[in-house]
Amino acid sequence: MRTESRIYLGVGSFFLLILIVYFLWSKESTGSVLLLASAGLGILPGLYMGWWSRRMRPRLEDVEVVEPLDISGVVGTFPENTIFPFTLGIGAWLTGLAFVFGVWFAVIGMGFVLGAAVAATVESKRASLAEPANRPAPGGDGRLRDR
């Protein structure tokens, strides 16, 4: 995650530099606030990813030399056949139609979006707990095993 952190921090720093130049040149507050928000949207995730990358062990993407033995095993935890991305798309479409037909479409669409998001999350958690490495440790404390 260090690479992603550096990218986000670079984007945030770029917008911060543009903010300083823009504000000193134009003395206009609206554009400066928008540039400040853009800088924050780059810097905050970059700092979080940098903090998180120091707490976790290096991923395969972060290691210089990777052996074939390192990449063997389960690749992903997402279910192979699921209806929830389609349901999420229908909900987004209905929410977009609210601009044309009224707020009641947004209520129906948001119901689809929230239902699909919750159901997909539950389904993904169930799939990830099926892996032996992600099962809770015996002892009843509910913590996941250290790999």
LINFEN-V612754 format. One record per pair of residues at least 12 apart in sequence whose ideal C-beta (glycine too) atoms are under 6 Angstrom apart, sorted by the first residue. I is the first residue (numbers start at 1). J is the second residue. Records with the same first field share a line. If there is no record, write none. Layout:
I = J / J
//
This chain:
1 = 49 / 53
2 = 53
4 = 49
5 = 46 / 49 / 50 / 53
8 = 42 / 45 / 46
9 = 46
11 = 42
12 = 39 / 42 / 43 / 46
15 = 35 / 38 / 39 / 42
16 = 39
18 = 35
19 = 35 / 36 / 39
22 = 35
74 = 131
77 = 127 / 128
78 = 124
79 = 123 / 127
84 = 116 / 119 / 120
87 = 112 / 116
88 = 116
90 = 112
91 = 109 / 112 / 113 / 116
94 = 108 / 109
95 = 109
133 = 147
//
